[in-house]
Amino acid sequence: MFSVLVADDEPLERQGRHLLDGTRYRVVAEARNGLESVSLSRELQPDIVIMDIKMPGLDGLGAVRSIRTFLPQAAVIILTAYDEFEYAQEALKLGVSDFVLKPARPEELMAALERAAAAVGTQRARTEEERRLREQLRTFVPFVRLGLAYALLNGTVTDVRTLIEQAEFLGLCPLPSVVMLIDIDGFGEYARDRNETCRQALKQKVWKAIGTVVAQYPGSTTVPLHEDEFAVLLAVPPGIPRGSEEEVGAILRAAEATRAAVEAGTEVTVVVGVGSPASDAKDLSRSYWEAVQACRVGAFFLGPNRVVHWREIKPLVTGVPAETGRAVAEWVQRGDRAGMERFLLDFLNTLCARVPGEPERVKAGLLEALVTASRAVGEAGIPPRDVASFNLDLVARLVSCDTREELQTWCREAARLYTTTVNEVYRSFTREAVDKALRYLQENYARDFSVQELAKRVLFMHPDYFSRVFKRETGYSFVEYRTRLRLQMAKTLLMCDDLTVAEVAAKVGYSDPNYFSRVFARLEGKPPRDWRRSVPAASTTVHAADTTELS
């Protein structure tokens, strides 16, 4: 149904509306002059307006001009006795759908209405499609916004024009100019005794607390990073000179407000690491790296619940390469004292050659290596309190070193402590973690879950590290162990003649019985049906929990 407004100063012409009875057109109002047609159009929002040109006061073309300002999508049909070119020309400029001469025959008017209805229908479809796209974008924009933020942090944005267009579309204006990294203090210990719901609830509270501050800075955005970290891409308010102390002060006030908001609004505190402002948004990856260093090194040396700016800890950062950090982690976790000692002594020689005559910078580099070792311990899931005491002792000893020989002795002592004292804790902890994993597998072997889910949500360990520990302790990879456990359970169930092979497969976690049969035959030497026929009746004494051969 299409709504129609008829505007004509002649009553007889307006009465012609009865021609539309029983059609898909419904006359919603009649106007006697131009001003009345504008008023009624504003009130009723008709789909189609039939307008006479010559009317008292405001003429038809003037009325159409006014109606177009608030009802641009309406179709307009002009009715007139004047067959003059200037009228038609002006009407076309106003986007009139049709131009019909009086007296119009009914079939001419209906044909004009049909053409107008087609135009209205097309416009309706276009409007609905735009509404649908806007709704899709409304739900998708947060993901696009996150994607752009991650690209800025990772330094993968190179096209400035595209960056500006995307930022304007996503509401990131003005563009961010600095990065803050927010790390929850003691999250590992908090998470250890709580389930996933509690952990996610805490992170949501921290996110909201951060958001109360970030919302005050248009163009800024917050993105989640690792389990206990958030990055804020902060847009400094316009009018503050770039590269000035005023800009640094504004950034630090935002960081302090964020720290205070989390402390006041949650049960935890945070360290806020702040990078230096970037010259343009493409350089935010450098600011992010600085914020990471400020957060981690600052927390190590200065403690929790504070704001740390990059320039505060810059003298302490000498740059332990990422691959070296991974090597340190391996030495600590394996208890390889000789390997770690060689690394520290070689690193000491490198530092002495790089910054000759600057013993404080050499010590700072060794402290950074100590931070790397501490992070390796943390990735193993060992509570920081278990290594804090000798960490403090090592720092105190390092500060008191005056000669290269004393620094070499310190390196050997650090290697000894980290690969013996830490390793004792680590051995106990990892055995406990593997035992917990085995119990979890025993209870959930039929459920599909990844090693990542088990490591992060159940054991609170790094998945790669857990995988190595699990294989070392059991002799099997996680997938191999679960497969063999499932088959142990399957052999027990196959003893029951009332269960089909497909039913046994489903009970031990295989949705595809054919795949189950292939796995069974590969490990047991024969398909399930053949195995069932070959097992003597006396074997029914096997118990489902008999998995000793796996451990």
C-alpha positions as CSV (number, residue, x, y, z in Angstrom):
1,M,0.0,0.0,0.0
2,F,1.2,3.5,-0.9
3,S,0.0,6.7,0.8
4,V,-0.9,9.6,-1.4
5,L,-1.4,13.3,-0.8
6,V,-3.4,15.3,-3.3
7,A,-2.9,19.1,-3.6
8,D,-5.2,21.0,-5.9
9,D,-7.2,24.2,-5.4
10,E,-10.1,22.8,-7.5
11,P,-12.5,20.7,-5.5
12,L,-13.5,18.7,-8.6
13,E,-10.0,17.7,-9.2
14,R,-9.5,16.6,-5.6
15,Q,-12.7,14.5,-5.8
16,G,-11.0,12.5,-8.5
17,R,-9.3,10.6,-5.7
18,H,-12.2,8.2,-5.6
19,L,-10.7,6.7,-8.7
20,L,-8.1,5.2,-6.4
21,D,-10.6,3.3,-4.2
22,G,-9.9,-0.4,-4.3
23,T,-6.3,0.0,-5.5
24,R,-3.1,-0.2,-3.7
25,Y,-3.1,3.6,-3.3
26,R,-4.7,5.3,-0.3
27,V,-5.3,9.0,-0.2
28,V,-4.3,10.2,3.3
29,A,-5.1,13.9,2.9
30,E,-6.2,16.7,0.5
31,A,-4.6,20.1,0.4
32,R,-6.3,23.2,-1.1
33,N,-3.1,25.2,-1.5
34,G,0.7,25.0,-1.5
35,L,1.2,25.9,2.2
36,E,-1.3,23.4,3.3
37,S,0.3,20.7,1.2
38,V,3.7,21.4,2.9
39,S,2.1,21.3,6.3
40,L,0.3,18.0,5.7
41,S,3.3,16.4,4.0
42,R,5.5,17.2,7.0
43,E,2.8,15.6,9.3
44,L,1.8,12.6,7.3
45,Q,5.0,11.7,5.3
46,P,3.2,10.4,2.2
47,D,4.9,8.1,-0.3
48,I,3.5,10.0,-3.3
49,V,2.4,13.7,-3.7
50,I,0.1,14.7,-6.6
51,M,0.6,18.4,-6.9
52,D,-1.1,21.1,-9.0
53,I,1.3,23.8,-10.2
54,K,-1.1,26.8,-10.1
55,M,-2.5,27.3,-6.6
56,P,-3.1,30.5,-4.5
57,G,-0.3,31.7,-2.3
58,L,2.6,29.2,-2.6
59,D,2.5,27.6,-6.0
60,G,3.0,23.9,-6.6
61,L,6.7,24.1,-7.6
62,G,7.4,26.2,-4.5
63,A,5.6,23.7,-2.3
64,V,7.6,20.8,-3.9
65,R,10.8,22.7,-3.2
66,S,9.8,23.0,0.5
67,I,8.7,19.4,0.7
68,R,12.0,18.1,-0.7
69,T,13.9,19.6,2.3
70,F,12.3,17.2,4.7
71,L,10.8,14.4,2.5
72,P,13.4,13.8,-0.3
73,Q,12.4,10.2,-0.9
74,A,8.7,11.0,-1.8
75,A,7.6,10.6,-5.5
76,V,5.9,13.8,-6.9
77,I,3.5,13.9,-9.8
78,I,2.8,17.3,-11.2
79,L,-0.8,18.0,-12.5
80,T,-1.2,21.2,-14.6
81,A,-3.0,22.7,-17.5
82,Y,0.1,24.6,-18.6
83,D,2.1,22.8,-21.2
84,E,5.1,25.1,-21.0
85,F,8.8,24.1,-21.1
86,E,10.0,26.2,-18.1
87,Y,7.6,24.4,-15.8
88,A,8.8,21.0,-17.0
89,Q,12.4,22.1,-16.7
90,E,12.0,23.4,-13.1
91,A,10.0,20.2,-12.1
92,L,12.8,18.0,-13.4
93,K,15.3,20.0,-11.3
94,L,13.2,19.2,-8.2
95,G,13.2,15.5,-9.0
96,V,9.5,15.3,-10.0
97,S,8.6,11.7,-11.0
98,D,6.0,12.6,-13.6
99,F,4.3,15.6,-15.4
100,V,0.7,15.0,-16.3
101,L,-1.5,17.6,-18.2
102,K,-5.0,18.4,-17.1
103,P,-7.6,17.2,-17.6
104,A,-5.9,13.9,-17.0
105,R,-7.6,10.7,-18.1
106,P,-7.9,8.0,-15.4
107,E,-5.5,5.6,-17.2
108,E,-2.9,8.4,-17.6
109,L,-3.0,9.1,-13.9
110,M,-2.9,5.4,-12.9
111,A,0.1,5.0,-15.2
112,A,1.9,7.9,-13.6
113,L,1.1,6.4,-10.1
114,E,2.5,3.1,-11.1
115,R,5.7,4.7,-12.3
116,A,5.8,6.7,-9.0
117,A,5.1,3.5,-7.0
118,A,8.0,1.7,-8.7
119,A,10.3,4.5,-7.8
120,V,9.1,4.5,-4.2
121,G,9.5,0.7,-4.1
122,T,13.1,0.9,-5.3
123,Q,13.8,3.6,-2.8
124,R,12.3,1.5,0.0
125,A,14.4,-1.4,-0.9
126,R,17.5,0.8,-1.0
127,T,16.7,2.3,2.3
128,E,16.1,-1.2,3.9
129,E,19.4,-2.4,2.4
130,E,21.2,0.6,3.8
131,R,19.6,0.0,7.2
132,R,20.6,-3.6,7.1
133,L,24.2,-2.7,6.2
134,R,24.3,-0.1,9.0
135,E,23.1,-2.7,11.5
136,Q,25.7,-5.2,10.3
137,L,28.4,-2.5,10.5
138,R,27.2,-1.5,13.9
139,T,27.9,-5.1,15.2
140,F,31.1,-5.5,13.1
141,V,32.7,-2.1,13.8
142,P,34.2,-3.2,17.2
143,F,36.0,-6.1,15.5
144,V,37.3,-3.8,12.7
145,R,38.4,-1.3,15.3
146,L,40.3,-4.0,17.2
147,G,41.9,-5.2,14.0
148,L,43.1,-1.7,13.2
149,A,44.4,-1.2,16.8
150,Y,46.4,-4.5,16.6
151,A,47.8,-3.5,13.2
152,L,49.0,-0.2,14.7
153,L,50.5,-2.0,17.7
154,N,52.3,-4.5,15.4
155,G,53.5,-1.8,13.0
156,T,51.8,-3.3,9.9
157,V,50.1,-0.1,8.8
158,T,52.0,1.6,6.0
159,D,49.4,3.5,3.9
160,V,48.7,6.8,5.8
161,R,45.7,7.8,3.6
162,T,44.0,4.5,4.2
163,L,44.8,4.7,7.9
164,I,43.1,8.1,8.2
165,E,40.0,6.9,6.3
166,Q,39.7,3.8,8.5
167,A,40.2,5.9,11.6
168,E,37.5,8.4,10.7
169,F,35.1,5.6,9.8
170,L,35.8,3.8,13.1
171,G,35.7,6.9,15.3
172,L,39.4,6.9,16.0
173,C,39.7,10.7,15.6
174,P,41.9,12.3,16.6
175,L,44.4,9.5,15.9
176,P,46.1,7.9,18.9
177,S,49.6,9.2,19.6
178,V,50.9,7.0,22.5
179,V,50.4,3.6,23.9
180,M,49.9,2.5,27.6
181,L,50.2,-1.1,28.6
182,I,48.2,-2.1,31.7
183,D,49.2,-5.3,33.6
184,I,47.2,-6.7,36.4
185,D,49.4,-7.2,39.5
186,G,49.5,-10.8,40.8
187,F,47.0,-12.1,38.3
188,G,48.5,-15.6,38.2
189,E,48.1,-16.0,42.0
190,Y,44.6,-14.6,41.9
191,A,43.6,-17.0,39.0
192,R,45.1,-20.1,40.6
193,D,42.3,-20.5,43.2
194,R,39.4,-19.3,41.1
195,N,37.5,-20.7,38.2
196,E,37.3,-19.3,34.7
197,T,34.1,-17.4,35.4
198,C,35.7,-15.5,38.3
199,R,38.8,-14.7,36.2
200,Q,36.8,-13.4,33.3
201,A,34.6,-11.4,35.6
202,L,37.7,-9.7,37.1
203,K,39.1,-8.9,33.7
204,Q,35.7,-7.4,32.7
205,K,35.7,-5.2,35.8
206,V,39.3,-4.0,35.0
207,W,38.2,-3.4,31.4
208,K,35.3,-1.3,32.5
209,A,37.4,0.7,35.0
210,I,39.9,1.5,32.2
211,G,37.0,2.4,29.9
212,T,35.8,5.1,32.3
213,V,39.1,7.0,31.8
214,V,39.6,6.2,28.1
215,A,36.1,7.4,27.3
216,Q,37.2,10.9,28.3
217,Y,39.7,10.9,25.4
218,P,38.0,10.9,22.0
219,G,39.8,8.7,19.4
220,S,41.3,6.5,22.1
221,T,40.6,2.7,22.3
222,T,41.4,-0.2,24.6
223,V,42.3,-3.7,23.4
224,P,42.9,-6.9,25.3
225,L,46.3,-8.5,24.9
226,H,47.5,-11.5,26.9
227,E,45.6,-13.0,29.8
228,D,46.3,-10.2,32.2
229,E,47.2,-7.2,30.0
230,F,45.4,-4.5,28.1
231,A,46.8,-1.9,25.7
232,V,45.4,1.7,25.5
233,L,46.0,3.6,22.3
234,L,45.6,7.1,23.7
235,A,44.7,10.2,21.7
236,V,46.1,13.3,23.3
237,P,43.5,16.1,23.3
238,P,44.0,18.6,20.4
239,G,45.7,21.9,21.3
240,I,48.5,20.3,23.3
241,P,51.8,20.8,21.5
242,R,53.3,17.5,20.2
243,G,56.6,16.6,21.7
244,S,56.3,19.0,24.6
245,E,56.5,18.4,28.4
246,E,52.8,19.5,28.4
247,E,52.0,16.5,26.2
248,V,54.0,14.1,28.5
249,G,52.2,15.5,31.5
250,A,48.8,15.0,30.0
251,I,49.7,11.4,29.1
252,L,50.9,10.7,32.6
253,R,47.7,12.2,34.1
254,A,45.7,9.8,32.0
255,A,47.8,6.9,33.0
256,E,47.5,7.8,36.7
257,A,43.7,8.2,36.4
258,T,43.6,4.7,34.8
259,R,45.6,3.2,37.7
260,A,43.4,4.9,40.3
261,A,40.2,3.9,38.5
262,V,41.2,0.2,38.6
263,E,42.3,0.4,42.2
264,A,39.0,2.1,43.2
265,G,36.7,-0.1,41.1
266,T,38.2,-3.6,41.5
267,E,39.9,-5.8,44.0
268,V,43.2,-5.7,42.2
269,T,45.9,-3.1,41.2
270,V,47.8,-2.6,38.0
271,V,51.1,-1.3,36.7
272,V,50.6,1.1,33.8
273,G,53.6,1.3,31.4
274,V,53.7,4.4,29.2
275,G,55.6,4.7,26.0
276,S,56.9,8.0,24.5
277,P,54.5,9.8,22.1
278,A,54.8,8.7,18.4
279,S,55.4,11.3,15.7
280,D,52.5,9.8,13.8
281,A,50.1,6.8,14.1
282,K,52.4,4.6,12.0
283,D,55.0,4.8,14.7
284,L,52.8,3.6,17.5
285,S,54.5,0.2,17.4
286,R,57.6,1.8,18.9
287,S,55.5,3.5,21.6
288,Y,53.9,0.1,22.3
289,W,57.3,-1.6,22.7
290,E,58.4,1.1,25.1
291,A,55.2,0.7,27.1
292,V,55.8,-3.0,27.4
293,Q,59.4,-2.4,28.6
294,A,58.2,0.2,31.0
295,C,55.5,-2.0,32.4
296,R,57.6,-5.2,32.9
297,V,61.0,-3.7,33.9
298,G,59.3,-1.0,36.0
299,A,57.2,-3.6,37.8
300,F,60.2,-5.7,38.5
301,F,62.4,-2.9,40.0
302,L,59.8,-0.5,41.4
303,G,56.9,-2.8,42.5
304,P,53.2,-3.0,41.8
305,N,50.4,-0.4,41.6
306,R,52.2,2.4,39.9
307,V,52.7,4.3,36.6
308,V,56.0,3.8,34.9
309,H,57.1,6.0,32.0
310,W,59.6,4.7,29.4
311,R,62.1,7.4,30.1
312,E,62.3,6.3,33.8
313,I,63.5,2.8,32.9
314,K,65.2,3.5,29.5
315,P,68.7,3.5,31.1
316,L,68.0,0.0,32.4
317,V,67.1,-1.5,29.0
318,T,69.9,-2.7,26.9
319,G,68.0,-5.1,24.7
320,V,68.1,-8.8,25.4
321,P,67.1,-10.4,22.1
322,A,63.9,-12.4,22.0
323,E,65.7,-15.6,20.9
324,T,68.1,-15.1,23.9
325,G,65.1,-14.7,26.2
326,R,63.7,-18.0,24.9
327,A,67.0,-19.7,25.5
328,V,67.2,-18.4,29.1
329,A,63.7,-19.8,29.6
330,E,64.8,-23.2,28.3
331,W,67.9,-23.3,30.6
332,V,65.9,-22.3,33.6
333,Q,63.1,-24.8,33.0
334,R,65.6,-27.7,32.2
335,G,67.9,-26.8,35.1
336,D,70.8,-26.4,32.6
337,R,73.2,-24.6,34.9
338,A,76.2,-24.7,32.5
339,G,74.1,-23.4,29.6
340,M,72.7,-20.4,31.6
341,E,76.2,-19.7,33.1
342,R,77.7,-19.6,29.6
343,F,74.9,-17.3,28.4
344,L,75.4,-14.8,31.3
345,L,79.2,-14.7,31.0
346,D,79.0,-14.2,27.2
347,F,76.3,-11.6,27.7
348,L,78.5,-9.8,30.3
349,N,81.4,-9.8,27.7
350,T,79.1,-8.4,25.1
351,L,77.9,-5.6,27.4
352,C,81.4,-4.7,28.4
353,A,82.4,-4.3,24.7
354,R,79.2,-2.4,23.9
355,V,79.3,0.1,26.7
356,P,83.0,0.3,27.8
357,G,83.6,2.3,30.9
358,E,80.0,2.4,31.9
359,P,79.6,-0.2,34.7
360,E,76.1,1.0,35.6
361,R,74.8,0.2,32.1
362,V,76.5,-3.2,32.2
363,K,74.7,-3.9,35.5
364,A,71.4,-2.7,33.9
365,G,71.9,-5.2,31.1
366,L,72.4,-8.0,33.5
367,L,69.4,-7.0,35.5
368,E,67.4,-7.1,32.2
369,A,68.6,-10.7,31.8
370,L,67.4,-11.4,35.3
371,V,64.0,-10.0,34.4
372,T,64.0,-12.4,31.4
373,A,64.8,-15.3,33.7
374,S,62.0,-14.3,36.1
375,R,59.5,-14.2,33.2
376,A,60.6,-17.7,32.2
377,V,59.8,-18.8,35.7
378,G,56.4,-17.1,35.5
379,E,55.6,-18.8,32.2
380,A,56.3,-22.1,34.0
381,G,53.5,-21.1,36.4
382,I,55.6,-20.9,39.5
383,P,54.3,-18.2,41.9
384,P,56.6,-15.1,42.0
385,R,56.8,-15.3,45.8
386,D,58.8,-18.6,45.4
387,V,61.6,-16.8,43.7
388,A,61.2,-13.2,45.1
389,S,63.6,-13.7,48.0
390,F,66.7,-14.7,46.1
391,N,65.8,-12.3,43.3
392,L,66.1,-9.4,45.7
393,D,69.3,-10.9,47.0
394,L,70.8,-11.1,43.5
395,V,69.8,-7.5,42.8
396,A,71.5,-6.4,46.0
397,R,74.7,-8.3,45.2
398,L,74.8,-7.0,41.6
399,V,74.5,-3.4,42.8
400,S,77.5,-3.9,45.1
401,C,79.8,-5.4,42.4
402,D,82.7,-3.1,41.5
403,T,84.9,-5.2,39.2
404,R,84.5,-7.4,36.2
405,E,85.6,-10.4,38.2
406,E,82.9,-9.7,40.8
407,L,80.3,-9.5,37.9
408,Q,81.5,-12.9,36.6
409,T,81.1,-14.4,40.1
410,W,77.6,-12.9,40.2
411,C,76.7,-14.5,36.8
412,R,77.8,-17.9,38.1
413,E,75.8,-17.5,41.3
414,A,72.7,-16.3,39.4
415,A,72.9,-19.4,37.1
416,R,73.3,-21.6,40.1
417,L,70.3,-20.2,42.0
418,Y,68.0,-20.2,38.9
419,T,68.8,-23.7,37.8
420,T,68.9,-25.3,41.2
421,T,66.7,-23.5,43.7
422,V,64.1,-22.5,41.0
423,N,64.4,-25.9,39.4
424,E,63.5,-27.7,42.7
425,V,60.3,-25.7,42.9
426,Y,59.7,-26.1,39.2
427,R,60.1,-29.9,39.4
428,S,57.6,-30.2,42.2
429,F,55.3,-27.8,40.5
430,T,55.4,-29.4,37.1
431,R,54.9,-32.9,38.5
432,E,51.9,-31.6,40.3
433,A,50.6,-30.0,37.1
434,V,51.1,-33.2,35.1
435,D,49.3,-35.2,37.8
436,K,46.4,-32.7,37.7
437,A,46.3,-32.9,33.9
438,L,46.2,-36.7,34.0
439,R,43.3,-36.6,36.5
440,Y,41.5,-34.1,34.2
441,L,42.1,-36.4,31.2
442,Q,40.8,-39.4,33.2
443,E,37.6,-37.6,33.9
444,N,37.1,-35.9,30.5
445,Y,38.8,-38.2,28.0
446,A,35.6,-38.4,25.9
447,R,35.2,-34.6,25.6
448,D,36.9,-32.7,22.8
449,F,39.2,-30.0,24.1
450,S,42.6,-28.7,23.0
451,V,45.9,-28.7,24.8
452,Q,45.6,-24.9,24.9
453,E,42.4,-25.1,26.8
454,L,43.8,-27.6,29.3
455,A,47.0,-25.6,29.8
456,K,45.4,-22.1,30.2
457,R,42.1,-22.8,31.8
458,V,42.9,-25.7,34.0
459,L,46.6,-25.5,34.8
460,F,47.3,-21.8,34.1
461,M,50.5,-22.6,32.2
462,H,51.8,-21.6,28.8
463,P,50.6,-24.3,26.3
464,D,53.9,-24.8,24.6
465,Y,55.7,-25.2,27.9
466,F,53.1,-27.6,29.2
467,S,53.3,-29.7,26.1
468,R,57.0,-30.2,26.6
469,V,56.7,-31.0,30.3
470,F,53.8,-33.4,29.6
471,K,55.8,-35.4,27.0
472,R,58.9,-35.5,29.2
473,E,56.9,-36.8,32.2
474,T,54.7,-39.3,30.4
475,G,56.6,-40.2,27.3
476,Y,53.6,-39.2,25.1
477,S,52.3,-36.1,23.6
478,F,49.0,-34.8,24.9
479,V,47.1,-36.1,21.8
480,E,48.9,-39.5,21.9
481,Y,48.1,-39.9,25.6
482,R,44.4,-39.0,25.1
483,T,44.1,-41.4,22.2
484,R,45.6,-44.3,24.1
485,L,43.5,-43.5,27.1
486,R,40.4,-43.5,24.9
487,L,41.3,-46.9,23.4
488,Q,41.9,-48.3,26.9
489,M,38.4,-47.3,27.8
490,A,37.1,-48.5,24.4
491,K,38.5,-52.0,25.0
492,T,36.7,-52.3,28.3
493,L,33.4,-51.2,26.6
494,L,33.9,-53.6,23.8
495,M,33.6,-56.4,26.3
496,C,29.9,-55.6,26.5
497,D,28.2,-57.4,23.8
498,D,25.2,-55.1,24.0
499,L,27.2,-52.1,22.7
500,T,27.9,-51.7,19.0
501,V,31.3,-50.4,17.8
502,A,29.6,-47.1,16.8
503,E,28.2,-46.8,20.4
504,V,31.6,-47.5,21.9
505,A,33.2,-44.9,19.6
506,A,30.7,-42.3,20.7
507,K,31.2,-43.1,24.4
508,V,35.0,-42.6,24.2
509,G,34.8,-39.3,22.2
510,Y,34.8,-40.3,18.5
511,S,31.8,-39.0,16.5
512,D,32.9,-40.9,13.4
513,P,33.0,-44.7,14.0
514,N,35.0,-45.3,10.8
515,Y,37.8,-43.0,12.0
516,F,37.6,-44.7,15.4
517,S,38.1,-48.1,13.8
518,R,41.1,-46.9,11.8
519,V,42.8,-45.4,14.9
520,F,42.0,-48.6,16.9
521,A,43.4,-50.9,14.1
522,R,46.6,-48.7,13.8
523,L,47.4,-49.0,17.6
524,E,46.0,-52.4,18.4
525,G,46.8,-54.2,15.2
526,K,43.2,-55.2,14.3
527,P,39.8,-53.5,13.9
528,P,37.5,-53.3,17.0
529,R,35.2,-56.1,15.8
530,D,38.1,-58.5,15.3
531,W,39.7,-57.5,18.6
532,R,36.3,-58.2,20.4
533,R,36.1,-61.7,18.9
534,S,39.8,-62.5,19.8
535,V,39.5,-61.6,23.5
536,P,38.8,-64.5,25.8
537,A,35.8,-64.3,28.1
538,A,38.1,-64.2,31.1
539,S,39.3,-60.8,30.0
540,T,36.1,-59.2,31.1
541,T,37.9,-58.5,34.4
542,V,39.7,-55.5,32.8
543,H,38.7,-52.3,34.6
544,A,38.0,-49.0,32.9
545,A,40.4,-47.1,35.2
546,D,43.3,-49.5,34.4
547,T,45.6,-47.0,32.6
548,T,48.8,-47.8,34.5
549,E,50.6,-48.6,31.3
550,L,50.2,-45.0,30.2
551,S,51.8,-43.5,33.2
